Amino acid sequence: MHSPWTSLFIGSMLSLSLQSNPDPAPDQPQMRDDANSRMAHEQLCRKASQGTIDVYFVGDSITRRWGATDYPELLAHWQKSFFGWNAANFGWGGDRTQNILWRLRNGELEGVRPKVFVVLAGTNNLTAQTDPQAAQAIANGIIEIVHTCRRTAPEATVVLMAIFPRGDLPHAGRHIEQINQQLARFADGEKVRFLSINDQLVDNHGEPKSDYFPDRLHPSLPAYQIWADALRPFLLQRLGPPASTDHAPPPTGDPKAAPR
């Protein structure tokens, strides 16, 4: 049985260990070490080496679901919306900005030179305890994702999406607005273009419309249609009309959802 002094020592060492290994800031890369995320990363690294990628979507589950094999209805809409533009989806569910940065810097941009990036990130960094200082840090993380994309393909145009509204966290709307204001100020309107569709996704009280966000976080098909409609002018301007053929790599999905 431990003495009180031993217990105090163990507790102090645990506290020091936690302090010496803090969660990295939103603009610092962090690997996810769960097996499914590792498999997904390997899958996406292979995807980056296949086909032709002119439009590179990066983000979390909101991005991923649109072009994933385990969401066939959304995938069909993705293919209808972007066929002929060689668009590839590099979203992964649950990722915070730290995790996206790690993926981009560890193989998922290897050899890829897109003409357009579409970036939607940051919602998973939000918590019920988010404050203005944390909101600024999240904005910095998203901006670092943009910098990482631009270092890979300096001639590309980055469409920087506003974080979508969500109704599952107290006070999330205020912090999302703060972050989006920072992103709008960062965008130069040329190489980095800020795009917000949030006014179309909320009701008269500023709350996410239930038919657009059935679980109060993830978009429904009609919400993705609004996103596609908003992106189309950017893609037409940068890439011209979609071609009659498409050479993007095949879509991927959640590894644990794949048949064994």
Secondary structure by P-SEA (a helix, b strand, c coil): cccaaaaaaaaaaaaaaaaacccccccbbbbbccaaaaaaaaaaaaaaacccccbbbbbcaaaaaaccccaaaaaaaaaaacccccccccccccccaaaaaaaaaccccccccccbbbbbcccccccccccaaaaaaaaaaaaaaaaaaaaacccbbbbcccccccccccaaaaaaaaaaaaaaaacccccbbbbbccccccccccccccccccccccccaaaaaaaaaaaaaaaaaacccccccccccccccccccccc
